[in-house]
């Protein structure tokens, strides 16, 4: 991807950037990326391939996303030059009220599940931008689920760590703990119930899930186990196409989904960083990371004050994405000291997955999908093979908060895909990581656009993630005040951050903090570049 600034230092990536002339896919698992490439090679659009990737990830990366979860997507139409956002996030069940959860919302189990929106998001995208039928697009996932796939070291470790959760429910135990134990690396995992569900969806589409046999079984199993996800809640849902948010940054137009996504935080971070001269700071220096962390804190404070479902609380205030407001906010930053308390601003008068796909016609899709925490609710709904989300844990139970729980309302999401356009280039980028998503993307974009790093090198650089009191998505909020850094971060940087008052927690060499994937397109030359994060099973392919 072309970059405007002069390269300040060289950083050799451990993986190559994958390049091609006809299309590219980057996702959280090689078999899912291969599913997307197969669809592109059969003449499918970027959206066809993206849905194939999403379905395949449900099978091979079940702890991150799937039919039981949600998504936000950004779609760039190569022909029209327009960008659209797709909101595939489901609302709270109709019986979910603050009074019902007076003792708190359970973190796991069927009561933690909201309406799954992902399948509806897939269908809405295919209806508008797809070329192939649903059966063709779901074909790779059906084969992987029915025939099985080798469990990766990463998935095996997740299954081992979450064995007690999965063992709580008979349906989950049968799927993910065959023989009573987590599959070892290389052992084949078969999901026949999920394969049958995909086959039903391939035949009957949206209605099979939200009004037909799949939805009926989900509702039956969930309510029988004490959950609130019923048929009426499923019947009422359909994903929608909405206008994205956007700002200008370093010669690019940066697009992100609107609330109930938290992606506006990334846009605010970039606007605030644009108030500074990057040449004054060296990459990975304490001075630069301190500045970016303090910017992050300011943007998160605004999220807490203003972000909610716009159907209930109104749209995001316009001033949050103005350059004038960004200049006002950065005046609060002390270059030598970390802030412990960060106020929200006001207008002055006067575990998730990410994937990106691009096709030969210049269409680009950027998707973040999630069941919230690893393995979501932990509850597989009856005979469907569908692992339900635990997104209810993000609701506030204070009636005056913009993210306060109401029946039929969509919760504030951390899902934050991004898409960037210039006259000659497009870039789709994102990562899993809950509140870390907008922090990881911020770091990668600054290193690419402000410091001239190649895309893969920027993804592999050591990362940080900030935790601040009152800023976490889960309710009640955590009170950690910590700055996590990967172990490859220079000692001098860590010492400089500590001297500024940051409580630094040093992780392993590769964290992991996030798992960033990206696809870049030279629109004029029709050259595709794809990059994938070595912190996970992620893999990039191009042709």
N, C-alpha and C positions, 0 to 999 in steps of 0.2 A: 504494500500500500504506500502511495506517495506521501511524503511528509514534508512540511515546509521548513522547519528549523534546521540549523546545522547540527550534526551529530556531535555531542559533547564527549561521549566515551563509548568504547566498543564493548559489547557484551555478547559472547558466543552462546547461542542456544544449544541445548542438548539434543533437541529434535529439529529436523528441517521443517521449513514451511512447505506444505504440499501445494503444488500448482497444477493447473489444467486450463483447457480452453473451452470446455463444454459445461462445466458445472462443478460444484463443490459441496461437501457436507462435513460438518464438525459436530460431534455429539459426545455424550458421556460414555459410550461403549462402542467398540469396533463393530459388533454385529448390528447395532442400530444404525451406525453410519453406513454400513454395507447395505442395509435395507433401503435407506434413502437413495444411495447411488444406484441400486437396482431399478428403482422407480424412475429416476432421471434417465437411465439408459433405455427404458421402455417408452420414453416419450412423455413421461409425466412432468407436470410443472413443479416449481419449487414448493408450492403448497402441497401437492400430492406427496412429494418426497418427505416434507416436514411431518405430515400426518403418519406416514409409514414409519418414520423415525420415532415419533411419539408413541405409537402402538408397540413397536419393538422394544423401546425402553421400558414400557410397562412390564414386559416379560423378563428382560435381562438385567434390569436395574430396578427391581420392584420396590426397593426401600425408598426410592426418590420420587417417583411420579407414576401416573397411570389413570385408568378410568375412574378411580375413586377420588381423584384430586381435581386440580384447577389449572388454568393457564392464562397467561397474557401473551399476545403475539403482535408483532409489527410486520406488515406486508408492504413491500415496495413494488409497485407496478412498473416494470421496465418500459412499457409502452406509453403510459400516461405521465410517468414521473411523479405520481402521487404516493403518499404513504398513509396507510390505514392502521388502526389499532383494533384488535379483537379482544373483547373481554369475555373470557370463558371461566369466570369465577362464580361459584354458586353461593346463594344466600343462606342465612340461618334458617333452620326448619320453622314451620309455622307455629309450632308450640314452644319455641325457644324464647323465653322472656327472662328479664333480670330477676324477677321473683322466683322463677323456676330454679335459678342457679344461685339462690341466696347464700348457699354454703360454698360457692365457688364452682368453676367449670372443671371437671376432671381432665387431666392431661391426656389420658388414653382411654380406650374403650369406645363403645358405640355412642355414648353421650357426647363425645368430643367431636363427632362428625357433622359437618355441614353438607349442603347439597353439592354433589360433585358436578363441576361444570366443564371438565375437559372434553368429554365426548361431544357435547353440544358445540364447543369451540371448534373441534375438528370438522364437524358437519357444516357449520356456518362458513368456515374457510373453504371447504371443498365446493360448496354450492356456488360460491362467488369466483373462486380462482382455480378450481380443479379441472383436470382434463380426463382423468381416469375414473372408473367407477369405484365405489367404496370397497367392493370385494377385492379388487386388484390391489388397492392401497393397503388393506389389512392383511393381504396374503403372507408377507414375510413374518408378521407377528404370529399369525395362526400356525405357521410351520415351526417357529421357535417354541411356541407354547406346547404344541401337541407332540413334537418330536424331541423336545428338550434341547438344552444347551449346556456347555461346560461352565460350572460356577467359577468365577474369577477369585483370585486371592482376596480382592477387595470385598466382594459380596460375601464370601465365606466369613470374613472377619466381622462384617456387619451382622450377619445371622448369628454368629457366636455371641456377640455383645448383646444382642436383643433377644436371645433365646428365652429368658423368663417372660418377656412380654408376649411373644408369639405362642408360648406354651399355655397362656391363660385361656385361649379360645380354641375349641376343637377344630374349627374350620381353618384357622391359621396354622395350627400345629400340623394338620394333615398336608398342607401345601408346602410349608417352609421348613418343617422338621421331619422329613420322611424317615421312618425308622426310629423316631424319637430323638434325633440329633441333627445339628446343622450340617448341610452338605460340605464336604471338604473341597478344597480347590481341585478342579478337574472333574469332580463328580457331576453327572448329568442331572439337571433339575427339570422335571416335566410338570406342566400345569394344565391338566386336561380340562378342568372346569373353566379356566380362563379362555382356553382355546374354543370351547363350545360357546362361550359368551361372545367372543369375537365373530364366530360364525353366524350367530343370530344377528349381530349388529351389521355384518356384511350384507345380510339378506334384507333386513327391515329398517336399518338406519336409526335415526334419532328417536323415533317413537318406541322402538324396542327397549331402549334404555330408560326413557322418561315416562312412558305410558304403557309399555308392554311387559313381557314376561321378565326381562332383566330387572327393570325397575320394581316390579311387583315383588320379586324375590329379595331384592335389596331392602325394600321397606319392611317386608315380613320378618326377615332375619334381624334387622336393626331394632325394630320395635319390640320383638320378642325378647331381645337381650337388654331392654331398658332404654334404648335410644329414642330419639325424636324424629329421625328421618323417615317420614311416611310418604304414602303415594301422593297425597295432595301437594306436598312440598316439591316432589319431583315433577309432577304434572305441570306445574306453573312455570318451570324454568326453560329459558332459551338464551343462549349466548348472543352477543350483539357486536356489531361493528361500530366503532366510535372514533371521534377525531383524536389524534395523538397530541400531546404537548410537544413543543419544540423551542429551541433556542439556537442562536448562532454562536459558534465557538471555533476560533482559529481557521476560518475559511470553510467550515462545515456547518450544515444544519443538523442538529442532533435531535432525534425524535425519541419519545418515550411514552408509554401508556399513561393516561390520566388516572386520578384516583377512581377507584379504591386501590390502585397500585401506589407504591411508595417511590416510583421512579422519578418523581419530581425532585427528590433529594439529590439524585445524581446531577440533574440539570442545575440545581442551585449550587452544588459544589463546583461545577465547572464555571458558572458565572462568577462566583467569588474568587476562584483561582485566577480568572482572567484579569482581576484587578492588580495582579502582581506580575513582575518581570521574571520569567523562568530562568533567564541567564544568570540571575543573582544566586541561584541555588544549584548545588550538584545533586544528581539523582542519588538516592539512598542516603543522603546526608541527614543529620539530625535537624538541621534548619528547615529542610524541605518537608520532612515527615511531620515535624511539629506543626508547621503551617497547615498541611493537609488535614491532620487530625483535628485541629481547632476549627477549620472550615466544616468538617464533617459534623462536629458537635453542634454548630450553629444551625445547620440544615436539619438535623434530627430534632432539635428543639422546635423548629417550625412544623415539622411533620406531626409532632405530638399535639400541637395547638390547632392545626387546621385540617388534617387529612381525615376524611370519612367518606362514606358512600354518598356521591353527589346527588343521588335521588332523594336522600333524606336531609343532608346537611348543606346542599348547594355546591357549586363548583369551587375548585381551588381559587383563592384570591389571586387576581391578576398580578398584584404587586410582587408576589413571591418570585416570579420569574422575570423581573425587570433588572436591568443593569444598575439603575439608581439604588434599588433596594440592596443589591449585592454589595455595592460600595459602602452603604450604610452599615451593613452587618460586619464587614471585615474590620471596621474601626474598633470592634470589641476584642480583636486578637492582640495579645501581648506576645511579641516574638521570642520572649525569654521565659515565659511562664505558662503552664497549662492551666486552663480554667477548670475549677471544680464545679461551679454552678453556671449553667448556660440558660439564659432566658429566651423565650420565643420573641420574635420581632413583631412589629405591627406596621401597617402602612402609615407613612407620614403624609400630611397634607401636601398640595402642590407636589430437614436435609432434603430437596429441590434439585432440578436438573435444567440444563440449558442446551439448546442446539440451534444451529444456523444452517440454512440451505440457500444456494443460488443456482439458477438454471441458465441455459444458453441464451434465453431471451432477455436476460438482465433482471429477472424478477428475484427478489431477495426476501427471505423470511427469517425473522428473529423471534425465538420462542423460549420462554421460561415456564416450566411446568412443575407442579409440586403436590405432594400429599402432606406437606408441612414437615414435621419431625421425621427422622428415619423410621420407616414402616408406619407412619401416620398414626392412626388409632390403634394399630395392631390387630384390627378386627376384619377378617375376611367375611364378606356378607353372604352367608348361606352357601348355596351351590354355584354362585356366580364366579368364584375365583377373584372377585374384585376386592382389593384391599382399600378400605375407606380412610379418608383423611382425618386429621385431628385439628382442623383449622379453627374450631370453636375456641381454642385456647388463646386466640388473639383478641377476643372481645373484651372491651372495658365494661365494667359493671357499675360505673358512675353515670347516671342518666344525663348529666350535663356535658359529657365528653362527646366530641364529634364521632368517635368510634364506639359509642355505646350500643350494646346489644338491643336489637329489635327484631321481631319475626319478619322474615322476608328481606332483611337488609343484608348487604354484602359487607363482609368484614374488611378492615384495612389490611392489604396484602404487602408482603415484602417482595413479591415477584416483580422483577424490574428489568426486562430485556431492553436493549438499546439498538438504535439504527442510525447511521450517520451518512450524510450525502454531501458531496461537492459536485461541481460541474462534471467531473471526470471519474469520481470514485464513489463506491458505496462500501460500508462496513457494518456488518451485523455482529454484535458482541453481547456476551452475558455470562453469568455464572450462577451456580447454586450458592447457598450460604446465608439464608435468612437475612438479618440486618447487615450482614457483611457484603451482600451483593453490590449495593451502590458504593461501597468502599473499595472493593476489588476492581470494579469497572473504572472507577475514578482513577485509581493508580495506573492501570494499564493504558488508559487513554492519554493521561499526562505523559507517560513515558514514550508513547508512540507519536503524539501530535506536538508535544512541546520539546521533547529531547531526541526525537528522530530515531528511536529504536525500531528494529524490525518487529513485526507482530509477534512472532514466536518468542523472540528474546524478551520482549516486554512481559509476556505471559509467564515466563519462567523466572523473572526477577524475584528476589525475596519480598514478602508482603507483610503488611501490618493489618490489624483489625482493632478498632477502638470499641470499648464498652464504657458507657457513661450512665450514671444513676438516672433512672426515669426515662431512658431512651429505648429500652428493649421492646420488642413487639408483644411478647407474652404478657398477660395480665394475671396477677399483679406484676409490675415491673421489677426486674432485678436491680440491685443497688451496687453492682460491681463498678469500680472505677479503675479499669485496667487497660493497658495497651499491649496486645499480644503481637509478637514479632516472630517471624520464622528464624530458625537458628543460623541461617546463612547471612543474616543481617550483620554488617560490620560492627565490631566491638565499639569502635569510636562513635558510631551512630547511637548505639544503645546507651552508652555513657552520656552522650549529649542529651538524649531524651530524658534520662533519669535526672540530669542536672536541671531540666526545665520542669520537673515535678511530675512527670509521667510515671505511673506504677507499671513498669515494664515486666511482662511475663514472656520469657523466651521459650519458644516451642521447639519441636524437632526441626531438622534442616529444611524439610518441605512442609512444615506445618502439621496438617494441611490447612491453609486458609483459602477457601474457594476452589473452584475447578473451572477456569475460564476457557471458553471456546469462542472462536471468531472466524468469520468468512469475509474476505475483502475482495472487491471486484473492481478491476480497471474497466470502466464502462466503455471507454473509447477503444481500447485494444482488445477487449473481450478476453481478459486473463483473470483467472480465479486463484486466490490464495486462501488456504485454510490452515488454521492453527488449533492445536488441542493441548490441554494442560496435563503435564506428567504427574500431577498430584492425585490423579484418579485413573479410572479405566478409559478415559476420554481418547478419542481417535479421530483424525481428520483424513478425508479422502477427496480426491479430485480426479477429473478425467478430461 
